[in-house]
Amino acid sequence: MWTHSVADDAVVEEIDRVFFTLIPSRFPTIDVFARVANDRSGELAEIESLTNPRLRERNRITSGVDAVDGSTPLLQNWNHAPFTYPNPEGTRFFDADRPALELAADKQTALAISIRKRELFLTKTGEAPIGLEMRELSRRVKGRFANALDWDPQLDLAERRRRGRLIADAGYDGLIFRPVERPTGMCVSVLRGDVLDRAVQLDHFKYVWDGRRVSTVYSFGSGAQYSPDDLRGSDEVLAA
C-alpha cells in the first residue's frame, strides 16, 4: 500500500553556492603524540593509521592507490571526516547511522549555530571560564536537496528524525532548512561528501566563555567584537 510522505511533497532545489561553518582551532599545530612519543612520533603515527577509520575509508575510496590525487575535495580531511566519524548522538535531522554535515548559507548564521553548540557542550562539562579559538571554513555545495525551509524550526527531535529518514531514503543529497539558532538564516544538511568542493580557511574567532555562556565573540581578522545575542538576531551585524 502506497503511503504519502513529506518526501513526496518536497520541492527539489539544485544547490550551487558557498556555505560556512566553524570548527575548533589550535595554535600552533601540535604533534598529537608529542607527550608520549620520545622522539618516535612517526612510528606511533604509522601504528595508529592501521586502525584509523578515516584512513581506512580513504584507502577504500582510492582502492589503495597512493598515486590518486590527494587534493580531490572528497579526500580533504574537513570534507572526509564528518562522514567517517559519525556523531553517536546523530544530527538535527538524521540518526547516527546517516552521517551529515550541517553548513550555514551566511557567516552570521554559522556563528550563531557554533556558539550555541559550544555553550551546550561547555555547560554539560561544567567548564570554567575560558577563551575558545574557532576557525571559519567555507566550501561550495553542489547537489540535489529537498527544500524544508517551511518546516517549523521548533519541530521536536523525533519528528525531525522521522522526516530526515524519509528525505534520505528518497535519495536526496540532503535538505535545506531554517535553524532554530537563527530562524532568519538558511542551512543545509549534507548527506554525501562528493557534493562538497574543497574547504577554504577564512577568519578566526575567539569565544569568551564566562562559565555560564559565551559572553563575547572576537574576530581576529577584523578586530571587531560581537554580542552573541546580536549574532542570533535578524539584523546583519558582521563587519564587512
N, C-alpha and C positions, 0 to 999 in steps of 0.2 A: 504494500500500500504506500503510495507517494505521500510524503508529508511536507508541507510548505515550511520554509525556514528563512531566517534572516539572510542566509547566503543567497537564496533565490531572489530576494529583493535588493541585494546590494548593487550599487552603481559602480561600474568598473572605472577606475582612474588610472590612466597611463602616466605614471610619475617620472619626471626627469628634472630634478632640481637638487640643490645643495641643502643638506641638513646638518645639525650641530649636536654635540654632546660634550660632557666634561668628565674627566677621569682623574683620580688621584695622581699627583706628580711628586717626584723625588729629585732633589738637587743636592749634591751631584749624583749621577748614576752610580749605583753601588754594585759590587760583586756579591751576589746572594750567598755565596759560600765562604766569604772572607773570614768570618768569625771562627770557622771550624776547619778551614782548608789546609792550614800550614803550608802555604805556597803550592798547593796541589789542586787549585780550583778547576783547572782543565780536566783532570781525571775525574773529579766529583761530578762536573757538569756532564761528562760523557756517560757516566753511570746513570745519572738522573734521566738522561734523554731516552734510556731504554724503556722507561715506564711513563714518560711524559705523554699524556693523551693528545696534546696539541701537535707534538712532533709525529706521533703515530698517525694522526689524521692527515697531516701534511704529506707523509710518506704514501698514504693511501691515495690522495688526490694526484700526486705526481707519479704513482706507480713505482716509487723508489728510484726514479731517475734524477740524479743530482743536477744534471745539466738543464733541467726545466727552469725557465725564467723566474727567479725568486722575487722579481719586482711586481708580478701579477697581483692585482688587488686582492684576489681570493686568498693569497698566501700571506698577506700583510698581517702581522700579529693582531693589530687593532680590529681587523675585519674577521680574522680567523678564530680568535679566542672566544668571542661571545657564543659561537655555535659549537665549540669544543668543550667548554666548561659551563654547562647549563646551571642556572641558578636553581638550587634544590627547592626553593620556595616558588618557583615559576615566575612569571612576569605578569603584567597588568591584565592581559587577555589570554595568556597561554600557560598551560601546565608545564611542569619541569621537563616532560618528555618532548616538548616542542620549543627548543631554544629560540629566543627572539631578541633582537637588538632594537631598543627604542631610541629615536632621534627626534629632535625638535626642528621645526622649519625656520626658527629665528633664534638668535643668540640669547635674547632675554628669557624666552620660554625655557631654553636649555638650562640657563642658570637657575630659574625658579624651581625646576624639577630636581636638579642636582642638589640644591640647598636643602630641599625637603628630605631627600633621601639621606643626606649626611646627618640631618637633625634626628631622623628616626633611628639611624644606626648608633649615633653617639648617645642618644637617650637610653637605648637598650643596654649599652655597655657602661653607662654611668661615667663617661669620660669627663675628666677635669678640664678647665679652660685651656684651650689650645688653638693654635693657628694651623689651618689646613691649606696646603697649596694644591691647586687644581689646574689641570691642563685642558684647554679647549681644543676640540678637534672638529673638523668639518669633512664631509665627503658627499659626493654626488650619489644619488639613488635613482636608478632607472629600472622600472618594473611595472607590473600589473597589480594594483592594490584595490581592495574593497574600500569604498567610501563610508566611513562610520562617523562622519562629522556631526550627524544629527543625533547620535546616541548621547544620552544624559551622562555627563562626566561623573555623576554620583551613583551610577549603577553599582550594585553590590558585587562582590568578588565572584560569587557563584554564577551570577548571570553573565558577567563579563567573560568568564572562562567558558561558559556554555556557548556563547556567541563566537568566541575565538575558535573553538573546536570546529564549528560549522564553517567558518571562513577558511581555516586551514585545510579542512577536508575537501573544500570546493576547489582547491588548487591555486588560490591567490598567493602572491609573494608576500602578503601581509595586509595590513589595513592602516588607514589614516584616521585620526581621532582627535578630540579635544581633551587635553589633560586637566584633571581636577586641580592640579597645582597652579594652572593659569588658563582658565577656560577660554579666554580670547585667543589663545595660541593654537597652533596645529602641530601634531606629531605624527610620526609613522612608526609602526611596529613591524620590523623586517624579519621574515622567516627564512630567508635564503641569502647566504653570503655572496653569491655570484651576481646579485643586483647592486652591489656596492662598488664604487670607484675607490681609489686609494685615499686613505685618511690623511689630512693635512693638519699640522700643528698651527694653532693660531695664538691667541692671548693666553696668559697665565693669570690666575686669580688667587687671592688668599681669603679664606673664610675664617672669620673670627668667632670661635665657639666659646661662649661665656659660661658654660656649664649647664645651661638650660636651653639655649637656642643659638643659631647663628645670628649674631647681632649686627655685623658689618661685613661687607664684601669689598675688597680692594682689587683694582685692575693693575697689574704690573705694566701693561702696555700703555695705558693712557694716564695712569696715576689717579684715576677717578675713584671715588668712594661711594658705595651704594647701600641703601637700606633694603634688606630682603623683602620687606612689605611693599616697597615701591616696585621692585622687580616682578612681584606677583601681580601687580595691577595691570589695567588695560592700557595705560599710557606708556609710550616708548620712552625709556629713561636712559638707555645706554649711550655713552658718548660715541660720536662717530669715529 
